[in-house]
């Protein structure tokens, strides 16, 4: 049996004993970048999860790609949810991701695409906080909050400076993070499991229901430890409870603008959602469109 502790590592009313059939990520993986390579189920199920597959950001990124007038770099490309439609729309795109499992899934999907689409894509395994691709781009994107896996200011600045060096003059960066719900930085009810994906069926017959919860609040670090909990039923009747646990960094508007300014960017536009609506109190997202205004070494 394994024990999950509440805030500050102390046992609380929200702590519980995990069933014997629970698999949890190793400590090192849990501490950085989501741990996708140590958790095969993440790549196996990602494209069938409606939270991801039905996300309303694809057209937003396609519009930006079509107007870019040059090559595109996607940081945190994952299984190609945005990257493949971008290539299919006629754009040359490089996808960078740290997870070999997610890239393998992307390659598998690309093999089903026409030759001309495949030829527009280059995939690179690398860390978005430190990369050197030996080329420049017209547009760099960070879809679906990949930047929020960078916990330290040092990594955040390193990522943005790398992006600056890889942009041509006047090139643009899209930084995509969620807008903080203040209650999700302190309220105990979010430490209870809540279903966020009703049961879905994978192509191999496995049925999956997903819940999530916040394990711990770290307000001084602006970080929450979270769990994505997958209840899996196999065709033979076997059941598993698979837990993907990782920290996620949250940001505030002027903090992000300050980070961008320190790294040679000027914010051109800020949206509160992918319909390009303005940022308001109730906006779920903060999507920054920033232009490179000075070179970084």
N, C-alpha and C positions, 0 to 999 in steps of 0.2 A: 504494500500500500504506500502511496505517496501523499504528502500533505501539501496543500496550497494555502499560503498564509495571506492575511489581509494587509492593510496599509502598514508600512514600516516593518514588515516581516513578522508582525505579531498575530497570534491567533485571535480571531474575532468571531462574531456571530455569523459572518459570511464565509468563514473557512469551512472546509469540508474534507472528508476522506474521499479519495478517488477510487473508483472501482478497479479491480485487478486487470480488467481488459482496457485500461486507459493508457494510451501512448502519449508522452509529452516530449517536446523538443529538448535537446541537451542545453545545458546552461550557456555555453558559448554562443550557440546559434540564437538563443532567446535574447541575448543581449545586443545583437547588432543585425540590422538589415532584414529582419523578418524570418531568417532561418530557412529559406525555401529549399536549399539543397539538402538539408537534414530532415525534410518533411515531404516525402514524395507525393503524398496525397494532395498537397497544394497545387502542384503542376497538373496532376491527373484530373482534378475536378474543376480547375479554375474556369475553363471556358463554358462549363455547364451551370455555373452559379449565376442566377439572374441578376444579382447585385452587380456583377461585372458585365455579363453579356448584354444586359439591357441598359447599361449606363448611357446617359444622354450626351456624352462628350465627343462621340466619334465625328459627327458632322462639324462640330466646332473646330476640331483639329484638322479636318479635311479642308475646310475653308481657308485656314491659315496656310496649310501646305500648298494649296493651289496658287495662292498669291505670293508665295515666297520667292519665286524666280531664282531658284538654286537648290542645292542639296539640303537635306534635312537630317538632323541628328536627334534621335529619341533616346533620352536617358531613362533607364528602367523600362525597357520595351517589353519585358515579360514574354508572354506567349504570342505576341503579335496582334493583340486586340485592336490597337490603333495602327501599328506599323503596316500590316498587310493591306488594309483598306487604303492606306496612304500610297503604297506602291501600286495598287490596282488602279488608283486615280491618275497614274502617270508620273509620279514623283520619285526621284531617287532618294533613298533613305538608308541611313546607317542606324542600326539598333544596338545599344549597349546595355548589358545587364550583368549583374554579378552571379546570378543563378544559372548554372549549367543545365539544371533540370527544366527551368522555364525556357531557356534557349532551345533545348532539344525539342520541346513541344512546339515552339515556333517553327523550327526547321521542318518538323513533321507536317505542319499545316502548310508551309510554303511549298512542299513537294507536290501538293494538290493544286497549286496555282499554275497558270500558263507560264511558259518559258519567259515571256517578256516581263512578267511581274517578278519572277524570281531574279532576273538579271538586274533589277533596280534595287535589290536589297543586299546589304552586307551586315552580318551579325558579328558582334565582338563581345567576348566575355571580358568584363572589366568593372572597376569600381568607379561610380559616378563622382566620388570625392577626389579621384586622382587618375586621370587618363590623358593619353597623348596619342591622337589618331593620325597625326602628320597631315591633316587637311583642315580646311575651313568650310563653314556652312552658312547658308542664308538664314536658317531657322533652327533653333534648338528648343525641344519641348521636354517637359517632365510630367507626363500625364498621370492622373490618379494618385497624386500625393506621394510619389516616390521620394521626393525631397524630404519628406517627414520621417524617413528612416535614418536621416543624418542627425544624430543626437547632439553633437557638440558644435559649438560655434566655429571651431577650427575646421571641422569637416564641411560645414555649410559654406564658409568662406572659400575653402579649397575647391569645392564643387563649382561655385559661381565664378571663381577666377579661371578655372579650366574652361568653363563655358565661354567666358569672354575671349580667351585665347583662341578658341575654335570657331569664333564668329568672324565673318568678313565685316568690313566697315559698313555700319548701318544695319547689320544683322540683328535679328530679334530673338529674345528668349521668352518662353512662356513658363511661368512658375505657378504651379497648381497645388493649392493646399486647402484644407477645410477651414471654415471660420469657426472659431471655438464656441461651443455651447457652454457658458460658464458653469452650468449645473454639473457638467461632466468633468469638472475639475475638483469636485468635493462631495457630491451627494451620494450617500451610501447605497441607494437603491440601484445604481448602475453597477454595483459589485455583485449583483444577483444575475444569474444566467437569464437571458431573454432570447427567445427565438427570433432570428432575423431572416432565415431562409426556410420556408416550408419544405416538406420532403420533395426531392427531385430524384430522378432515376438516371444513372450514368449508362453509357452504351453497353457496358459489360454486365448490366443487371443489378449492380449495387444501388441501393436506395440511401439517400443522404438527407439528413435534417441538420441545419446548423444553428447554433446559439452563439452568443458572445457575451462577454462581461469585462469590466475593468477589474483588474486584480489589485492594483495599488495606484494611488495618486502621488505624484512627486511635483508639487507645485513650484518649489524653488528651481527645479530643473525644467519646468514646463514640459512634463513628460508623463504619460500614463503607461502602465504595464497592462496589456490587454491579452485576452484569450479568445481565439476562435475555436469553438468546440463542435466537432463533427460527430454526429451519431450515424454510424454506418451499418446497414443491414445487407449481408451478403446473400446471394441467391440460395446458398445451402443452409440458410437460417442463422449463421454465425453473426454476432453483433460486436461492434467495436466502438469505442469512444476515443476519438483522436483529437488531441489538443495542440493547436499551433499558438505558441505564446511568444510575444515580442513587445518591446517598448515602441511607442509612437510619440514623436515630438509634436507639439502644437505651437502655433505662431500667432502673433497679433500684427495688424496691418502695418503700423509704422516700424515695427521691428523688421519686417520683410523689406520695406522700402529702404531702411537704413542698411541692411545687408547688401541689397542691390547697389546702392550708391557707393558703398565701400569697394565694390568690385567692378566699377566702371560702367554701370547701367543707369539709365534714366527711365522711370516708369512712364509709359505712354498712355496706357489704359488699365483700368481695374474693374473687373466684373464680379458680380455676386453669384453668377451661375453661367451655364454654357449657352443660354439664350442671349447672352451679352447684356443682361439687365444690370443696373448699377448695384453696388454694394450697399446693403441696408442692414438694419439690426437683425433681420430674419433670414438673411442670405445664407445658404448652406456652404457656399464655396468662397474662396478668394482666388481669383485668377488674374495674375499680373502679366501684362504684356510690356516688356522692357526692351529698349534699344541700346545697343552698345554705343557708348558716347566717348570712351577713351580706352586705350590699350592697357592691359595688365601684363606684367612680366610673369 
